[in-house]
Amino acid sequence: MSRFTEKALSRIAKLSPEQIARILDSRSNELAMRTEILDSVKMGYLLVNKEGTVLYMNNVLYDHADCFRRKNTSSINVERLFRDTGLVKFIKGVLMTGSEEEYNYVLERASYGKADIRVYWLRPDQSDHYIFCFHDVTVFRKIREEYLKNESLAAMTTMAAGIAHEIKNPLASISIYLQILQRKLRENGVLTDEDASKSLQVISDEIERLNAITVDFLFAVKPMNVKPTLADVNSVVLKAVAVAEPEAAQQGIELTTDKATSLPNVEIDVNLIEQSILNLIRNAVQAICPESEVKEIKVGTRLDGDMVRITVSDTGCGMTDETMSKIFEPYYTTKAGGTGLGLTNIFKIMKLHNGNVSVTSEYGKGSEFTLSLPVPRSQRFRIEA
């Protein structure tokens, strides 16, 4: 209510019928103008109270939701407004717990065809009213798909060039040792066990290397089937550390954890995040020199604003600025026998989780990799607590 209206109501007993009529006419015109504006925008708006009773909806909502056509939609419950039971369940869930973040569905429209609709909600401060916003994201989805397709093609071009370079070396080795076997067989008529064993072992090793390159390449380029669930990051960290601990101990490396308490849950594919942590730990093991005086790897978790961060730090050889600028590029590696796709895959996994991976390092002293995951809206009350 505007200050003018409040002031007018406080003095209504002193106003003449003409003055009251002018005030009502002014308020009516203002309300009509606001309704016209809301009907002209591209989004559907629904205002309900905490019981789910409709207080207002704009005409655009009819294009964005499968509504029952009614002459009067005010003062009815959302259950009698929408045909989509999933949408009704989402709205009721928000009104009851406020835990649902958004709802997405596909709407079949006779005039426009299929439309992707995203529904999210707002609640004004200190109000029992909820505003549900219906946004047609069809165009944005198509633009995003086109962008991802172009980005994927560019990445595949880079990776194809990289894999062509990578497979040349093992193929060259196989070719050389096959020629050696042929020459010895031609010269001697037979092959000794020593000659055959040595050459066949090299050929076998190179075939394994080709297989590893192929497997990593397929993992990097094929779409990942991400299955996110609300999960406790600390539990995922402990599982990854338990898997990596024997390998670290064998190298004389102390592997420890530094977990934050009362972390909010995050929406992740547990297997993919565990795999990412495990790969970072194994990279850290390989980064620590056998002759190092201090051999430590620490895996930590912490809450930073609305992000949960997982860190893997080591006392290894560290990296130069030039190396750090290239480590997420496909086929860039500083390890003998490495495919250069491990960090590329971690980068891909984090992007699929709307997260990020970053690194800090000091040459000769060690490195720290950080996986950052967003806290879902439903869990942010735990941050405030």
PASEBA-709720 format. One line per field, with one value per residue (C-alpha): residue number from 1; residue in three letters; x, y negated, z negated. Coordinates in steps of 0.5 Angstrom, whole numbers. Each point is the difference from the previous one (the first is absolute). Layout:
% residues N
n <- NUM, ...
res <- ALA, ...
east <- X, ...
north <- Y, ...
up <- Z, ...
This chain:
% residues 385
n <- 1, 2, 3, 4, 5, 6, 7, 8, 9, 10, 11, 12, 13, 14, 15, 16, 17, 18, 19, 20, 21, 22, 23, 24, 25, 26, 27, 28, 29, 30, 31, 32, 33, 34, 35, 36, 37, 38, 39, 40, 41, 42, 43, 44, 45, 46, 47, 48, 49, 50, 51, 52, 53, 54, 55, 56, 57, 58, 59, 60, 61, 62, 63, 64, 65, 66, 67, 68, 69, 70, 71, 72, 73, 74, 75, 76, 77, 78, 79, 80, 81, 82, 83, 84, 85, 86, 87, 88, 89, 90, 91, 92, 93, 94, 95, 96, 97, 98, 99, 100, 101, 102, 103, 104, 105, 106, 107, 108, 109, 110, 111, 112, 113, 114, 115, 116, 117, 118, 119, 120, 121, 122, 123, 124, 125, 126, 127, 128, 129, 130, 131, 132, 133, 134, 135, 136, 137, 138, 139, 140, 141, 142, 143, 144, 145, 146, 147, 148, 149, 150, 151, 152, 153, 154, 155, 156, 157, 158, 159, 160, 161, 162, 163, 164, 165, 166, 167, 168, 169, 170, 171, 172, 173, 174, 175, 176, 177, 178, 179, 180, 181, 182, 183, 184, 185, 186, 187, 188, 189, 190, 191, 192, 193, 194, 195, 196, 197, 198, 199, 200, 201, 202, 203, 204, 205, 206, 207, 208, 209, 210, 211, 212, 213, 214, 215, 216, 217, 218, 219, 220, 221, 222, 223, 224, 225, 226, 227, 228, 229, 230, 231, 232, 233, 234, 235, 236, 237, 238, 239, 240, 241, 242, 243, 244, 245, 246, 247, 248, 249, 250, 251, 252, 253, 254, 255, 256, 257, 258, 259, 260, 261, 262, 263, 264, 265, 266, 267, 268, 269, 270, 271, 272, 273, 274, 275, 276, 277, 278, 279, 280, 281, 282, 283, 284, 285, 286, 287, 288, 289, 290, 291, 292, 293, 294, 295, 296, 297, 298, 299, 300, 301, 302, 303, 304, 305, 306, 307, 308, 309, 310, 311, 312, 313, 314, 315, 316, 317, 318, 319, 320, 321, 322, 323, 324, 325, 326, 327, 328, 329, 330, 331, 332, 333, 334, 335, 336, 337, 338, 339, 340, 341, 342, 343, 344, 345, 346, 347, 348, 349, 350, 351, 352, 353, 354, 355, 356, 357, 358, 359, 360, 361, 362, 363, 364, 365, 366, 367, 368, 369, 370, 371, 372, 373, 374, 375, 376, 377, 378, 379, 380, 381, 382, 383, 384, 385
res <- MET, SER, ARG, PHE, THR, GLU, LYS, ALA, LEU, SER, ARG, ILE, ALA, LYS, LEU, SER, PRO, GLU, GLN, ILE, ALA, ARG, ILE, LEU, ASP, SER, ARG, SER, ASN, GLU, LEU, ALA, MET, ARG, THR, GLU, ILE, LEU, ASP, SER, VAL, LYS, MET, GLY, TYR, LEU, LEU, VAL, ASN, LYS, GLU, GLY, THR, VAL, LEU, TYR, MET, ASN, ASN, VAL, LEU, TYR, ASP, HIS, ALA, ASP, CYS, PHE, ARG, ARG, LYS, ASN, THR, SER, SER, ILE, ASN, VAL, GLU, ARG, LEU, PHE, ARG, ASP, THR, GLY, LEU, VAL, LYS, PHE, ILE, LYS, GLY, VAL, LEU, MET, THR, GLY, SER, GLU, GLU, GLU, TYR, ASN, TYR, VAL, LEU, GLU, ARG, ALA, SER, TYR, GLY, LYS, ALA, ASP, ILE, ARG, VAL, TYR, TRP, LEU, ARG, PRO, ASP, GLN, SER, ASP, HIS, TYR, ILE, PHE, CYS, PHE, HIS, ASP, VAL, THR, VAL, PHE, ARG, LYS, ILE, ARG, GLU, GLU, TYR, LEU, LYS, ASN, GLU, SER, LEU, ALA, ALA, MET, THR, THR, MET, ALA, ALA, GLY, ILE, ALA, HIS, GLU, ILE, LYS, ASN, PRO, LEU, ALA, SER, ILE, SER, ILE, TYR, LEU, GLN, ILE, LEU, GLN, ARG, LYS, LEU, ARG, GLU, ASN, GLY, VAL, LEU, THR, ASP, GLU, ASP, ALA, SER, LYS, SER, LEU, GLN, VAL, ILE, SER, ASP, GLU, ILE, GLU, ARG, LEU, ASN, ALA, ILE, THR, VAL, ASP, PHE, LEU, PHE, ALA, VAL, LYS, PRO, MET, ASN, VAL, LYS, PRO, THR, LEU, ALA, ASP, VAL, ASN, SER, VAL, VAL, LEU, LYS, ALA, VAL, ALA, VAL, ALA, GLU, PRO, GLU, ALA, ALA, GLN, GLN, GLY, ILE, GLU, LEU, THR, THR, ASP, LYS, ALA, THR, SER, LEU, PRO, ASN, VAL, GLU, ILE, ASP, VAL, ASN, LEU, ILE, GLU, GLN, SER, ILE, LEU, ASN, LEU, ILE, ARG, ASN, ALA, VAL, GLN, ALA, ILE, CYS, PRO, GLU, SER, GLU, VAL, LYS, GLU, ILE, LYS, VAL, GLY, THR, ARG, LEU, ASP, GLY, ASP, MET, VAL, ARG, ILE, THR, VAL, SER, ASP, THR, GLY, CYS, GLY, MET, THR, ASP, GLU, THR, MET, SER, LYS, ILE, PHE, GLU, PRO, TYR, TYR, THR, THR, LYS, ALA, GLY, GLY, THR, GLY, LEU, GLY, LEU, THR, ASN, ILE, PHE, LYS, ILE, MET, LYS, LEU, HIS, ASN, GLY, ASN, VAL, SER, VAL, THR, SER, GLU, TYR, GLY, LYS, GLY, SER, GLU, PHE, THR, LEU, SER, LEU, PRO, VAL, PRO, ARG, SER, GLN, ARG, PHE, ARG, ILE, GLU, ALA
east <- 0, 3, 1, -5, -6, 2, -1, -6, -3, 2, -4, -6, -5, 2, 0, -6, -3, 3, 7, -1, -3, 7, 4, -3, 0, 8, 1, -4, 4, 6, -2, -2, 7, 4, -5, 1, 8, 0, -4, 5, 6, 2, 0, -6, -1, -4, -2, -2, -1, 3, -6, 1, -6, 1, 0, 2, 3, 1, -2, 7, -1, -5, 5, 5, -4, -5, -6, -7, -3, -5, -3, 2, 7, 0, -1, 0, 6, 5, -2, -6, 4, 5, 0, 7, 0, 8, -1, -5, 4, 6, -4, -3, 7, 3, -6, 1, 8, 3, 5, -2, 5, -4, -4, 1, -5, -1, -7, -3, -3, -5, 3, 7, 2, 4, 2, 5, -3, 4, -3, 3, -3, 1, -2, 0, 3, -5, -6, -4, -1, 4, 2, 1, 3, -1, 6, 0, 7, -1, 4, 6, 0, 1, 5, 4, 0, 2, 6, 2, 0, 4, 5, 0, 2, 5, 3, -1, 4, 6, -1, 0, 7, 3, -2, 3, 6, 0, -1, 5, 6, -3, -2, 8, 2, -4, 2, 8, -1, -3, 5, 5, -3, -1, 7, 3, -5, 3, 7, 0, -6, -2, -2, 4, -5, 4, -1, -7, -2, 3, -3, -7, 0, 2, -6, -5, 2, -1, -7, -2, 2, -4, -6, 1, 0, -6, -4, 1, -1, -7, -2, 2, -4, -6, -6, 0, -6, 0, -5, 0, -2, 0, 6, 5, 7, 4, -3, 3, 6, 1, -1, 5, 5, -1, 1, 6, 3, 4, 3, 3, 2, 4, 4, 1, -5, -4, -8, -4, -7, -2, -8, -4, -6, -7, 1, -7, -1, 1, -3, 5, 1, 4, 4, 2, 2, 4, 3, 3, 2, 4, 3, 3, 3, 3, 3, 2, 4, 3, 2, 4, 7, 3, 6, -5, 1, -7, -5, -7, -7, -6, -7, -4, -7, -3, -6, 1, -6, -5, 5, 3, 8, 4, 7, 6, 7, 6, 8, 2, 4, -5, -1, 2, -4, 0, -2, -6, -2, 0, -2, -8, 2, -1, 6, 4, 4, 7, 0, 3, -5, -6, -6, -1, -7, -1, -1, -4, -5, 0, -1, -6, -3, 0, -3, -6, -1, 0, 6, 8, 7, 6, 7, 5, 7, 7, 6, 4, -5, -6, -7, -7, -6, -7, -7, -6, -7, -6, -4, -8, -5, -3, 6, 2, -4, 6, 4, -3, -1
north <- 0, -7, -5, -5, 6, 1, -8, 0, 6, -3, -7, 4, -3, -7, 1, -1, 5, -4, 1, 7, 1, -3, 4, 7, -2, -2, 7, 4, -4, 2, 7, 1, -3, 5, 6, -2, 0, 7, 2, -3, 4, 6, 4, 3, -2, 3, -3, 5, 0, 5, 4, 0, -4, -4, -8, -2, 3, -4, 2, 3, 6, 3, 1, 2, 5, 5, -4, 2, -6, -3, -7, -2, 3, -4, 3, 8, 5, 1, 7, -2, -5, 5, 7, 2, 4, -1, -8, 0, 5, -5, -6, 4, 2, -7, -3, 6, 0, -5, 6, 0, -4, 0, 4, 2, 3, 0, -3, 2, -6, 0, -6, 0, 7, 3, -5, 1, -4, -1, -2, -4, -3, -6, -2, -8, -1, 1, 2, 6, -1, 4, -2, 5, -2, 4, -1, 3, 2, 4, -5, -1, 8, 0, -5, 4, 6, -3, -3, 6, 4, -5, 0, 8, 0, -5, 4, 6, -3, -1, 6, 4, -4, 2, 8, 0, -3, 5, 7, -2, 2, 7, 2, -2, 4, 6, -1, 0, 6, 4, -2, 2, 7, 1, -2, 5, 5, -1, 0, 6, 4, 1, -5, 1, 0, -6, -4, 2, -2, -7, -2, 3, -3, -7, 1, 2, -6, -5, 4, -1, -8, 0, 3, -5, -6, 3, 1, -7, -3, 3, -2, -7, -1, 4, -3, 2, 2, -4, 2, -5, 2, -4, 2, -1, -2, 2, 7, 0, -3, 6, 5, -2, -1, 7, 3, -5, 2, 6, -3, -6, 4, 5, -7, -2, -5, -3, -1, -4, -3, -7, 0, -6, 2, -1, -1, -1, 6, -1, 3, 4, 6, 4, 5, -6, -5, 6, 2, -7, -1, 7, -2, -7, 5, 4, -6, -2, 6, 0, -7, 1, 2, 7, -4, -6, -1, -1, 4, -2, -1, -3, 0, -5, -3, -6, -5, -6, -5, 4, 5, 7, 0, 7, -1, 5, -3, 3, -1, 2, -4, -5, -3, -7, -5, 3, 7, -3, -3, 6, 6, 0, 0, 7, 4, -4, 4, -1, 8, 5, 5, -5, -1, -8, 2, 1, -8, -1, 5, -3, -7, 3, 4, -7, -4, 5, -1, -8, 0, -1, 3, -5, 1, -4, 2, -2, 3, 5, -1, 4, -1, -1, 2, -3, 3, -5, 2, -4, 1, 1, -5, 5, 1, -7, -1, 5, -6, -5, 5
up <- 0, 2, -5, 4, -1, -7, -2, 4, -4, -6, 2, 3, -5, 2, 8, 4, 5, 6, -3, -2, 7, 3, -5, 2, 8, -1, -4, 5, 6, -3, -1, 7, 2, -4, 3, 7, -1, -3, 5, 6, -3, 2, -7, -3, -7, -6, -7, -5, -7, -5, 1, 7, 2, 6, -1, 7, 6, 7, 7, 2, -5, 5, 5, -5, -4, 1, -3, -1, 4, -5, 0, -7, -2, -7, -6, 2, -2, 5, 0, 4, 4, 3, 4, -1, -7, 0, 0, -5, -5, 1, -2, -6, -2, 1, -5, -5, -1, 5, 2, 7, 5, 7, 4, 8, 4, 8, 2, 6, 4, 6, 3, -2, -1, -6, -5, -6, -6, -6, -6, -6, -6, -4, -7, -2, -7, -6, 5, 0, 7, 6, 7, 5, 6, 7, 5, 7, 1, 6, 4, -5, 0, 7, 0, -6, 4, 6, -4, -3, 7, 3, -7, 1, 7, -1, -6, 4, 5, -5, -3, 7, 1, -6, 0, 7, -3, -6, 4, 5, -6, -2, 8, 2, -6, 2, 7, -2, -4, 5, 5, -5, 0, 7, 1, -5, 3, 7, -2, -5, 2, -7, -6, -7, -6, -2, 7, 0, -7, 0, 6, -2, -6, 3, 5, -6, -4, 6, 1, -7, 1, 6, -4, -5, 5, 3, -7, -2, 6, 1, -8, 2, 6, -1, -4, -7, -4, -6, -5, -6, -7, -6, -4, -5, 3, -6, 1, 7, -2, -5, 5, 5, -5, -3, 7, 2, -7, 1, 6, -3, -6, 5, 2, -7, 0, -6, 3, -5, 0, -3, 1, -2, -5, 2, 7, 4, 5, 8, 6, 3, 4, -6, 5, 4, -6, -3, 6, 1, -7, 1, 6, -3, -6, 5, 4, -7, -2, 7, -1, -7, 2, -4, -3, -3, -7, -1, 3, -2, 4, -4, 3, -3, 0, -2, 1, 4, 1, 4, 2, -2, 1, 0, 0, 2, -2, 0, -1, 6, 6, 1, 7, 4, 2, 7, -2, -4, 6, 4, -4, 1, 8, 3, 1, -4, -5, -4, -2, 4, 3, -2, 5, -2, -1, -7, -2, 6, -2, -7, 3, 4, -6, -4, 6, 0, -8, 2, -4, 1, -1, -1, -2, -4, 0, -2, 4, -5, -6, 3, 3, -3, 5, -2, 2, -1, 0, -1, -6, 2, -2, -4, -5, 0, -7, -3, 2, -4, -6
